[in-house]
Amino acid sequence: MIDYGLGLNDLLSLNLIGETGIICLILAIIGAFVLLLAFLPKWKESRYKGSTLRIYKVLNFRETFGLSLLKLLYLISLIYTSLMGLVILFSFNFFFGLISIVVSNLFLRVVYEVFILIFSIHDNLSQINQNTAQIAANTKNDNIQGQFPSQTAESSQNSINPDKPPMA
């Protein structure tokens, strides 16, 4: 008889892992709802300061750490492909090792630049959104006060008092 290494204890431990996985999934769903309802509403953002505000921004995807992670992965990939290229260079074929170092590093650079470009576009769009909201708020405040952004205090004063001639 062939022993495949799966005894009764192994089968019970696999079943326990499945049950534990289901319990962990249920707890994760409950925890996510608690965080979503208690910590992440937009109206609570002004309450947070320091590290709590940073956690709030990360959980709401207003601040990303993907760019730092991409840079780290790029450096790991760069060193790995260079080392593997050196192994090929000195162990198997000099020409193929040299080509693999150059081509693999160029390919990695282009791929990671595309990913970083996506993050850059996101950052630029976020900045445009903030600037547009700020301009809209300033324009709204100026319109409420009865002044347009191009008017000065004197010209608005002249429009209030029609008896006084406009200043040149």
Secondary structure by P-SEA (a helix, b strand, c coil): cccccccaaaaaaaaaaaaaaaaaaaaaaaaaaaaacccccccccccccaaaaaaaaaaaccccaaaaaaaaaaaaaaaaaaaaaaaaaccccaaaaaaaaaaaaaaaaaaaaaaaaaaaaaaaaaaaaaaaaaaaaaaaaaaaacccccccaaaaaaaacccccccc
